[in-house]
Amino acid sequence: MGTYANILLTLILLSILSGLLFVAVICMKIRGVFNEFRQFISAPDEKTPSPLAQLVSAMSDIAARSIVARIKATFMGKQSGAVRAEGAVDEAIAQDQVNGMNPLLGSVLDSFPTLKKSLLKNPALIDFALSKFGNLGGTGNGSINSSQPSDNNHNGQVKFKL
């Protein structure tokens, strides 16, 4: 029985030693992780920021750029909408100005979409267009020649002086 007891005690001691060795290896691994973490959060020297500080700086730069881009897009969209609305109001005023000065010219301009667009974009040209189209409706500076059928054989046609 003495030999069996020695073998049994030897196995128990080996199990305890292997358990202690296992615990020691795990403790060294944990200590290595803590050392890595400490190096990550600590600056290597006074002039160099820690890797954690560098990471936080890079992430905050990315977040700030994203926020600025979104704010810029929002304001550009609002500004663009305001410019479009202002342009629409200016065009409506110009259209009403043309119709107010000479309603017949307003209807004639529907036949000339390019000219109408130019006049709506640049209302200063309205007087020039009125002078070119003549006295349509009776309020322009130009003139309409209506001849008698017997005078010049025009058969009552109206001629515009452009």
C-alpha positions in Angstrom: 0.0 0.0 0.0 2.9 2.3 0.4 3.7 2.5 -3.3 0.2 3.2 -4.2 0.0 6.0 -1.7 3.2 7.5 -3.1 1.9 7.4 -6.6 -1.3 9.0 -5.5 0.5 11.7 -3.6 2.7 12.3 -6.6 -0.3 12.7 -8.9 -2.0 15.1 -6.5 1.2 17.2 -6.2 1.6 17.3 -10.0 -2.1 18.3 -10.4 -1.6 21.1 -7.9 1.7 22.2 -9.6 0.0 22.2 -13.0 -2.9 24.2 -11.6 -0.5 26.7 -10.1 1.4 26.9 -13.4 -1.9 27.5 -15.3 -2.9 30.3 -12.9 0.6 31.8 -13.3 0.3 31.8 -17.1 -3.1 33.4 -16.9 -1.8 36.1 -14.5 1.0 36.9 -16.9 -1.4 37.1 -19.8 -3.6 39.5 -17.8 -0.6 41.5 -16.7 0.4 41.8 -20.4 -3.1 43.0 -21.3 -3.0 45.6 -18.5 0.5 46.7 -19.7 -0.8 47.1 -23.3 -3.8 49.0 -22.0 -1.5 51.3 -19.9 0.7 51.9 -22.9 -2.4 52.7 -25.0 -3.7 55.3 -22.6 -0.3 56.8 -21.5 1.8 59.1 -23.6 5.2 57.7 -24.5 6.8 61.1 -23.9 5.8 64.6 -23.3 5.8 65.7 -26.9 3.9 62.7 -28.3 0.2 62.2 -27.4 -0.9 58.8 -26.3 -2.5 56.4 -28.9 -5.8 56.9 -27.1 -5.5 60.7 -27.5 -4.6 60.2 -31.2 -7.6 58.0 -31.7 -10.0 60.4 -30.0 -8.6 63.3 -32.0 -9.1 61.4 -35.3 -12.6 60.4 -34.4 -13.6 63.9 -33.4 -12.1 65.3 -36.7 -14.2 62.9 -38.6 -17.4 63.7 -36.6 -16.8 67.4 -36.9 -16.3 67.2 -40.7 -19.5 65.2 -41.0 -21.4 67.7 -38.9 -20.0 70.6 -40.9 -20.9 68.9 -44.2 -24.5 68.3 -43.1 -24.9 71.9 -41.8 -23.4 73.3 -45.0 -25.8 71.1 -47.1 -28.7 72.2 -45.1 -27.9 75.9 -45.5 -27.0 75.6 -49.2 -30.4 73.9 -49.7 -32.2 76.7 -47.9 -30.3 79.3 -49.7 -31.0 77.7 -53.0 -34.7 77.5 -52.2 -34.7 81.2 -51.3 -32.9 82.2 -54.5 -35.3 80.1 -56.6 -38.3 81.7 -54.7 -36.9 85.2 -55.2 -36.3 84.5 -58.9 -39.9 83.2 -59.2 -41.2 86.4 -57.6 -39.1 88.6 -59.9 -40.4 86.7 -62.9 -44.0 87.1 -61.8 -43.5 90.8 -61.2 -42.0 91.1 -64.7 -44.9 89.2 -66.2 -47.4 91.4 -64.5 -45.4 94.5 -65.5 -45.5 93.4 -69.2 -49.2 92.6 -68.9 -49.9 95.9 -67.1 -48.0 98.0 -69.7 -49.5 96.3 -72.6 -51.9 93.3 -72.2 -51.7 92.5 -75.9 -47.9 92.3 -75.8 -48.2 89.8 -72.9 -50.4 87.5 -75.0 -48.1 87.9 -78.1 -45.1 87.0 -75.9 -46.7 83.6 -75.3 -45.9 82.9 -79.0 -42.3 83.9 -78.5 -41.1 81.8 -75.5 -37.5 82.7 -75.8 -38.2 86.4 -75.9 -40.6 86.0 -73.0 -38.0 84.2 -71.0 -35.4 86.9 -71.7 -37.9 89.7 -70.7 -38.8 87.8 -67.5 -35.1 87.4 -66.6 -34.2 91.0 -67.5 -37.2 93.3 -66.9 -35.2 96.3 -68.1 -35.7 95.0 -71.7 -39.5 95.4 -71.4 -39.4 99.0 -72.7 -37.1 98.0 -75.6 -39.5 95.1 -76.5 -42.5 97.5 -76.3 -40.8 99.9 -78.7 -40.0 97.1 -81.1 -43.5 95.7 -81.2 -44.9 99.1 -81.6 -48.3 100.3 -80.4 -49.9 96.9 -79.7 -52.9 97.7 -77.6 -52.2 101.5 -77.8 -49.4 102.1 -75.2 -46.1 101.6 -76.9 -43.6 104.0 -78.6 -43.6 102.2 -82.0 -46.3 102.3 -84.5 -48.7 100.1 -86.4 -49.3 100.9 -90.0 -52.9 100.0 -91.0 -53.7 100.9 -94.5 -56.9 101.1 -96.3 -57.4 98.4 -98.9 -57.5 100.9 -101.7 -54.3 102.8 -100.6 -51.4 100.3 -100.9 -53.2 97.0 -101.8 -52.5 95.4 -98.4 -56.1 94.1 -98.1 -56.5 95.5 -94.5 -53.4 93.7 -93.1 -51.6 95.2 -90.1 -47.9 95.6 -90.5 -45.5 95.8 -87.5 -42.5 98.0 -87.7 -39.6 96.1 -86.1 
